[in-house]
Amino acid sequence: MSLYQIRVEDINNQVVELSKFKGKVLLIVNTATECFFTPQYEGLQSLYNKFHDKGFELLDFPCNQFGKDAPGSIEDINEFCVDKYETTFPRFQKINVNGRDESILYTYLKRHQKGFMSRKIKWNFTKFLVDQEGRVIKRYSPRVKPTKIGKDIELLLAQNKKEN
């Protein structure tokens, strides 16, 4: 199975095939609106603003598994993110990233890039960097601020430029 065979649901309950993002650098993040790391939305939006026109997409998957830090409906979450952090990147339905009911996307991501100590996602704002071919390149802990990921995104985007 490849990343591009996976389907997810957007905030309007529409099925989105990840093949739609083939050829783009992706940052896939499980997020929450009431988390210690929630202010990272600002940095994530900065990355999106800086690199989106160069072939970068950021995919936001709210997750309520850690401390119940993503309460409310997807509409509430989206409104919060847009109003407070002015986010414009794609947001998807709430998912589970661990356990029996985990999203197949996260099963795939974890299988292809283990964390420091285990495959389990430890908390919200764990980030996965994926190259233009759908390969999981790197996993970042929630403590890694989005600004620290910019160079890695730039390198992947530049690599693609050289190949074309």
C-alpha positions, 0 to 999 in steps of 0.5 A: 500500500502507498500513502496515495491509496489512503482516503480521509474525510475533510471537514465537510465529510467529503472523501479525499484521496491522498493521491490528490497531493502526489508531487507535493511535500507534505507535513501531516500533523495531529492537532488539538485546540486546547493543548499546551502546543496549540500555539504551534498553529501560528508556526504551521500557518507561517510554513504554509504561507511560505511554502505553499506556492512552491509545492507544499501542503500541510494536512491538519488532523484534529485528535482528541485522544490526548487529554481530551484537548480537541473537544467539540465538533469539527466545525467548532475546531475549524472556527477556532483555528480560522478565527484565532490563528487565521489558518488556511491549510486543509483540515480534516475530520477528527481521528484517532492516531493510536489504538484499535480505532486509529486512522489507517493514515497514522498506521501507515505513517508510524509503520514508515517512520518510528518515533524515538522510543516507540511507534505510538504517537505520544501527544498532539502536534506530532508532525510527519514530513513526506516527500513528493513521492509519498515517502515518510522522511522524518517524524518530529516530536510535539516539542519541535516547533514548526519554524525548525522544520522549514529547512527540511521542507526547503531541502525537499522542495529544492531537490524536486526542482533539481530533478525537473 
